Amino acid sequence: MRVFRDRLQLPIPDADLHDAPYYHPGPESEEVQYMLERRRALGGPVPRRVVRSKPLPAPRPEVDAEFTTGSEMAVSTTMAFGRLLRNLIRDPQIGRSIVPIVPDEARTFGLDPLFKEVGIYAAHGQLYEPVDSDLVLSYREAQDGQVLEEGITEAGAVASLQVAATAYATHGVPLIPFYIFYSMFGFQRTGDQFWALADERGRGFVMGATAGRTTLMGEGLQHDDGHSHLLASVIPNIHAYDPAYAYELASIVREGIDRMWAKGEDVFYYITLYNENYSMPKRPADLTDEQISRGIYRLLEAPSLGKDARIKTPVRLVGSGSILQQVVAAQKLLAERGIPAEVYSATSFQQLRADGLATDRWNRLNPGQKPRIPHVTQVLPPNGGQIVLATDWIRSYPDLVAPWLPASRMVLGTDGFGRSDDRESLRCLFEIDAPHVAAAAFSGLSRSGQIPAADAEAVMRELGIDPADTDPRAL
């Protein structure tokens, strides 16, 4: 203590050292005046958050107009996102604000065209000749590169996301980060950082690519994600979406840019992307952006079966992501057997749950007012037909909206470990393919007494479904 006192030249007598007293140089001392001056420069004694950045304009209509027309060529939502990202970067008003962030390898997500177009950021420029230098889309690093390709470090990549997502406040520079990664390696590996991102009011897009438990063929336990949406749903200010089509994806991204950088809302978006190729349909003319963003809309009306219809009220089939294709196929299987069915696209069970909770709260606090009805209940009212929900996620994900749906609903999902096989086999294993969706509808109709149980059993045999098969959760 004596040595410490002497080194700091503190006027404390030896007799007082045994008490380890605090020393204050006085309010007028040089040291205290310096600290007070610095505190004033930082905005005062109470920390406060000052945001000085200006709102960003909306992307030009050309950025996402092409996605409304659909595509006959089979593409994945990951490919559609790559195109959308390039369009955003080319936008003269906001292009320089776009920050693509990729751990490991951008080529995995089809982003290699960005290498030539805007380059990979490297503080010292490109100091080597890439092994793919003879390719058209070879690596190109540059000091003014726009892509952050961080290598195999999810924690480092999310740290870059945190910096970019809070730059609007810390530096007064509004940046629009897109963090693209294997969805299995996001909330499961770096969940603390995503929670911190939410807590520090970060704004940006978290793109969980190669999503789903049956979509990424042959990867098994390592990559087959069936639960990240459930992990994401616990973050209070997240908006999580599972789009099936390019026009849904484009609408959600545009809405996110508007909410975060035009209106200044402190939220961030989690959007899952798939690598399964299929034709992207044209956006329905009467479909609004609000219907997409709120979480569910009717995609296909029930076909008119005339005298062949075995029931009066159509079955309601609900799907999301790539499994919406299986739900559409199930509609045809049912029609062939006299069962009319409507098809609904559920873009976000998480947003439907948020709406349901908010509605329940309003009803609880306003007992004298007419009760409000949650959006999911308005779209799927209790007096409608049998409901079957199918996704590439564990059943707890669509069950986020269970309190506001009839108890007779059937939920199909991918509970169990990831497996290595082709998509058809995996979807049959997890019982989320078109035959299982159709069979679930027949089972529900049988349970409600609308068709004989023997007919439902016969359809299962016809569709190749064996009730004695092992539960995939037990494999």
Secondary structure as UniProt FT lines:
FT   HELIX           2..8
FT   HELIX           14..19
FT   TURN            27..28
FT   HELIX           30..41
FT   TURN            42..43
FT   HELIX           62..65
FT   HELIX           66..68
FT   STRAND          71..75
FT   HELIX           77..90
FT   TURN            92..94
FT   HELIX           95..97
FT   STRAND          98..102
FT   HELIX           106..109
FT   HELIX           113..117
FT   STRAND          120..121
FT   TURN            123..124
FT   TURN            131..134
FT   TURN            136..137
FT   STRAND          141..142
FT   TURN            143..144
FT   STRAND          147..149
FT   HELIX           154..165
FT   HELIX           167..170
FT   STRAND          176..182
FT   HELIX           183..185
FT   TURN            187..189
FT   HELIX           191..199
FT   TURN            200..201
FT   STRAND          205..209
FT   TURN            217..218
FT   HELIX           220..222
FT   HELIX           228..232
FT   TURN            233..234
FT   TURN            236..237
FT   STRAND          238..241
FT   HELIX           246..257
FT   HELIX           258..262
FT   STRAND          268..272
FT   STRAND          278..280
FT   TURN            285..286
FT   HELIX           289..294
FT   STRAND          296..300
FT   HELIX           306..308
FT   STRAND          315..319
FT   HELIX           321..323
FT   HELIX           324..335
FT   TURN            336..338
FT   STRAND          341..346
FT   HELIX           349..365
FT   TURN            367..368
FT   HELIX           375..379
FT   TURN            382..383
FT   STRAND          387..390
FT   TURN            395..397
FT   HELIX           398..404
FT   TURN            407..408
FT   STRAND          410..412
FT   HELIX           423..429
FT   TURN            430..431
FT   HELIX           434..447
FT   TURN            448..449
FT   HELIX           453..462
FT   TURN            463..464
FT   TURN            467..468
FT   HELIX           472..474
//
